[in-house]
Amino acid sequence: MALSIKTEEADRLARELARLTGETMTDAITKAMSERLERLRAERETNADYAERMKAFVRDRADRYDRRPVSKDEWDDAVGDTPEMLGLAR
C-alpha cells in the first residue's frame, strides 16, 4: 500500500518526526496515527457515557443536601436582599 504525502508541511512533519524518533518515516507515521486514533477513541468513549456518569454522581450525593423548595424570604435572606439590607422596613 502507498501513502501519498501531498503537502510540503506534511512531508516536513513526517521527516522531522522520523528524525527525532530514529524511526523510518513509515514507522513514525504509523505510530503517530495509531496514537492519535487511540486518544480519539478514548475521548469518544469517555464522552459517550458522560451523561450517565453525571447522573450517577448526582444520585450518589443527592441525600447530602436539603433539596426542598426555598421560600422567597429564605432566598432573600441567603442573597442579602432583606428589607434591612435594602434600607426598607418589613
Secondary structure, 3 states (H helix, E strand, C coil): CCCCCCCHHHHHHHHHHHHHHCCCHHHHHHHHHHHHHHHHHHHHHHHHCHHHHHHHHHHHHHHHCCCCCCCHHHHHHHHCCCCCCCCCCC
